[in-house]
């Protein structure tokens, strides 16, 4: 009978655990019972882990995500550039061919110092065919992106065959020369009068090219003159 009474009056494990949290001195945690101290230590440890996660691990996770994105981008670049790498030798040959073509075209464009000689060649081509020059007037030089264009107003008188031979001679010049706005009318004594605009071209000098590049960049800039 006494044993049964003791069993009834003895507190349960939950009650015993709850009793350890009563009347705790918040200023002296070292004096707390074992269970509250364990709960406090666990709480502090959880708080520190959370702080570390926010301060360190989350930054590392973001950095890892960025590195993974960079890896995907690099793999995409490799996949895109791999065919170019495989065709590198072919591309080098094509580049060399383009350079040779550009050099050949540049040789067909006189420099500023050679323009007088070219104008003399055009004039001599007409005189050599027996043509009479009524007009031979160079115009204003038009500077383009990579070259300068010089128009020449031309008016000559001569026979049909002489004018045709002159046009062929101009086309056969080593420099690039074109006949534009061509007009042929009957002249006196069975002759013909040819009026045309002869255009010849020269490459830009380094300072002209630099000035043209600056002008193009200025016009292309926001607010630039177009």
C-alpha positions, 0 to 999 in steps of 0.5 A: 500500500505504501509503495503504491502511494509513493508511486502516485506521489512521485513526479513523472519524467516530464514533470521532473524535466519541467521543474528544472526550468522553474525559478532559473537565475538568468544572471547565473546560467552556470548554476542552472540544472543540467537540462536548461544548460544543455538547452542553452548550449544547443540554442547558442550553437544553433545561433552560431551556425545560423550566423556562419551560414548567413555570413560565410556559407551563403557567400560561398554558395553564391560564389559557387553559383557564379562559378558554375554559370561561368563554367557553362559560359566557357563551355559554350564558348569552347563549343562555338570556337572549336570549329574555328580552331579546327579550321585555323590553318584555312583561316590563316590562308584566307587572311593572307590571301585577303592581305595580298588582295588589299596590298594589290588594290593599294598599289592601284591607288596612288598617293598624294605625291603621285596624283600629278603624275597620274593626271599627266598620264591621263592627259598624255593618253588623250594627246597620244590619240590626237584628241584636242582638250577643250576642258581638263579641270580637276575638281574638289577632292572628296575624302571617303572613309578609306580613300580620297576621290578626285573628279576631273571635268573633261571635254575632248574633241576627236574622231570616233576611233580616237575617243574609243582608244582614249577610253581604252587607254584610261581603263588600262592605266595601272591606277584606278580611273573611271569615266562617269557621266559620259556624253558624246555629241557631234562636233565640226568636220565629222568629229565628236565631242566627248564630255565626261567626269573622270574619277581617280582615287588615292589612298589616304595619308596616315594623318588624313586617315586619322582625321577621318576616323576621328570625324566618323567616331564623332558623328557616330557618338551620341549627340554628334553631328550627322 
